[in-house]
Amino acid sequence: MTLLIVAIGGPSSSGKTTVARALRQVISEAPLVHLDDFYLPDSKIPQHPTKDVANWDCPEAIDWEKFKKYIEELRSNDAADLPVKSLEMDTELKLGREEIDEFDDWAEEIYRRYRGKKIVLVEGFMLFHDKGISDLFDKKLLFHGPYEVLKKRRESRPGYHTAEGFWKDPPNYFDDIVWPEFKRTHKHLFKNGDVEGKLTEEAEKQGIRNFNNTGIYNVVEMTEWALKKIAEL
């Protein structure tokens, strides 16, 4: 059996993790891998050169060799017996039973189209910044959104479990670190470098499909979009 690895990426608070968890509810046989579980230990997270604070939002904060090896082992072992103990906090935004049932037709269509393949979901904030990483995946779904929407969501969060403890954003962390890092590492994927806008033709040729989560969409609408994109041959 071969794999179909679906990547759900995007900046912090764009809805990617919520959608990934919802997809996991619909495509119930698909394991879900979180990039956040491949962060370096807290003590090795790089310091921002001018803000004197840990930079959790740069590519250098991730153990990419460990991550790539894990994906390679997934493919060689058909995703069997390779669990990662996740540090991800659960989300209250979940599909209800009726909503899951409404997506049964999409799930069946995906299973039909990819008969003989095992589907694996991977979500994370740095899945498409580098073509070498992006090429690890078969389907590429990028969620992003306006600055104000993402800032409000990020700053409402209590914090994050880490390998060695718990991280809570210091004041101005979104403006100082999160948003500038996303722009720096992803602007090449967007026309005129506008990370709130549309993808370049080159990004689309790489198979990246984007959803601009402006804040008016709910988890059902975003999940339906994702299911449609996964079902595309």
Solvent accessible surface area in square Angstrom, and as a share of the most:
residue,aa,sasa,rsa
1,M,140,0.63
2,T,84,0.49
3,L,9,0.04
4,L,7,0.03
5,I,0,0.00
6,V,0,0.00
7,A,0,0.00
8,I,0,0.00
9,G,0,0.00
10,G,1,0.01
11,P,5,0.03
12,S,11,0.07
13,S,3,0.02
14,S,0,0.00
15,G,13,0.12
16,K,17,0.07
17,T,31,0.18
18,T,17,0.10
19,V,0,0.00
20,A,0,0.00
21,R,46,0.17
22,A,1,0.01
23,L,0,0.00
24,R,92,0.34
25,Q,56,0.25
26,V,12,0.07
27,I,1,0.00
28,S,67,0.43
29,E,128,0.58
30,A,1,0.00
31,P,43,0.27
32,L,37,0.18
33,V,9,0.05
34,H,10,0.04
35,L,0,0.00
36,D,43,0.22
37,D,20,0.10
38,F,3,0.01
39,Y,50,0.19
40,L,41,0.20
41,P,50,0.32
42,D,40,0.21
43,S,95,0.61
44,K,134,0.57
45,I,10,0.05
46,P,41,0.26
47,Q,106,0.47
48,H,36,0.16
49,P,125,0.79
50,T,108,0.63
51,K,97,0.41
52,D,124,0.64
53,V,27,0.15
54,A,17,0.13
55,N,7,0.04
56,W,18,0.06
57,D,12,0.06
58,C,5,0.03
59,P,18,0.11
60,E,105,0.47
61,A,0,0.00
62,I,7,0.04
63,D,45,0.23
64,W,41,0.14
65,E,127,0.57
66,K,113,0.48
67,F,0,0.00
68,K,63,0.27
69,K,123,0.52
70,Y,24,0.09
71,I,2,0.01
72,E,105,0.47
73,E,56,0.25
74,L,5,0.02
75,R,90,0.33
76,S,89,0.58
77,N,74,0.38
78,D,49,0.25
79,A,15,0.11
80,A,50,0.39
81,D,135,0.70
82,L,44,0.22
83,P,121,0.76
84,V,53,0.30
85,K,190,0.81
86,S,52,0.34
87,L,69,0.34
88,E,44,0.20
89,M,78,0.35
90,D,99,0.51
91,T,28,0.16
92,E,173,0.78
93,L,113,0.56
94,K,103,0.44
95,L,8,0.04
96,G,35,0.33
97,R,155,0.56
98,E,139,0.62
99,E,56,0.25
100,I,19,0.10
101,D,69,0.36
102,E,125,0.56
103,F,11,0.04
104,D,63,0.33
105,D,109,0.57
106,W,74,0.26
107,A,7,0.06
108,E,111,0.50
109,E,43,0.19
110,I,0,0.00
111,Y,78,0.30
112,R,130,0.47
113,R,92,0.33
114,Y,21,0.08
115,R,182,0.66
116,G,47,0.45
117,K,88,0.37
118,K,53,0.23
119,I,8,0.04
120,V,0,0.00
121,L,0,0.00
122,V,0,0.00
123,E,3,0.01
124,G,1,0.01
125,F,18,0.07
126,M,3,0.01
127,L,1,0.00
128,F,3,0.01
129,H,29,0.13
130,D,63,0.33
131,K,111,0.47
132,G,48,0.46
133,I,9,0.05
134,S,0,0.00
135,D,78,0.40
136,L,34,0.17
137,F,8,0.03
138,D,66,0.34
139,K,34,0.14
140,K,15,0.07
141,L,2,0.01
142,L,0,0.00
143,F,0,0.00
144,H,0,0.00
145,G,0,0.00
146,P,32,0.20
147,Y,55,0.21
148,E,115,0.52
149,V,33,0.19
150,L,1,0.00
151,K,45,0.19
152,K,157,0.66
153,R,74,0.27
154,R,15,0.06
155,E,96,0.43
156,S,88,0.57
157,R,100,0.37
158,P,87,0.54
159,G,4,0.04
160,Y,54,0.21
161,H,96,0.43
162,T,14,0.08
163,A,66,0.51
164,E,107,0.48
165,G,40,0.38
166,F,102,0.43
167,W,43,0.15
168,K,138,0.59
169,D,36,0.18
170,P,47,0.29
171,P,120,0.75
172,N,99,0.51
173,Y,5,0.02
174,F,3,0.01
175,D,56,0.29
176,D,46,0.24
177,I,1,0.00
178,V,4,0.02
179,W,27,0.10
180,P,55,0.34
181,E,15,0.07
182,F,9,0.04
183,K,86,0.36
184,R,131,0.48
185,T,12,0.07
186,H,2,0.01
187,K,107,0.45
188,H,105,0.47
189,L,5,0.03
190,F,3,0.01
191,K,96,0.41
192,N,159,0.81
193,G,31,0.29
194,D,73,0.38
195,V,5,0.03
196,E,68,0.31
197,G,20,0.19
198,K,147,0.62
199,L,4,0.02
200,T,31,0.18
201,E,124,0.55
202,E,98,0.44
203,A,1,0.01
204,E,82,0.37
205,K,156,0.66
206,Q,37,0.16
207,G,29,0.28
208,I,0,0.00
209,R,89,0.32
210,N,44,0.23
211,F,21,0.09
212,N,52,0.27
213,N,0,0.00
214,T,52,0.30
215,G,37,0.36
216,I,139,0.70
217,Y,81,0.31
218,N,82,0.42
219,V,20,0.11
220,V,35,0.20
221,E,79,0.35
222,M,11,0.05
223,T,0,0.00
224,E,62,0.28
225,W,43,0.15
226,A,0,0.00
227,L,0,0.00
228,K,89,0.38
229,K,46,0.20
230,I,0,0.00
231,A,3,0.02
232,E,74,0.33
233,L,160,0.79
